[in-house]
Each structure stands twice: as C-alpha cells, then as structure tokens.
Amino acid sequence: MKITSGKIVAGQIVVEDMPFDEGATVTVFSREDSDSFELSVEQEAELLASAAEADHGETIPASELLKSLRPQT
C-alpha cells in the first residue's frame, strides 16, 4: 500500500514521480478546500496497518462496529 498526494489537472489526478504502476487501482479520499490534516509517523503506520488488515479480509461486520460506537449505558 502507498500513500501519496496529487492534484487534479485537466480532470485527471496527477501524482509527482508516478509512484503507481500503469493501470493500478487506487482509492481517492478527497477533502474540502478548507480541510487539511497531517498524520504523525505513528498515525500513518497505524493507518497503513489497518488498510493492510482490510486488504487481507480482517474486518468486522458494520453492525458490530456501530454497536461498539454506541455509548454504554
């Protein structure tokens, strides 16, 4: 998995240094113009590890996730 930034130029995503193979399938997260964020090295490592788990099918059902997010009473 790779994480990089790019820009839209003439309706296409342009990434410097072309770190992706031709024909690669990618997922694009878009932020609003006023939104931005930066990750620490640790946060980026956690994000990559979580994405790798999902790539390997290590997931939980959405209903279980939503239940875990509800306040415990």
Secondary structure, 3 states (H helix, E strand, C coil): CCCCCCEEECCEEECCCCCCCCCCCCCCCCCCCCCCCCCCHHHHHHHHHHHHHHHCCCCCCHHHHHHHHCCCC
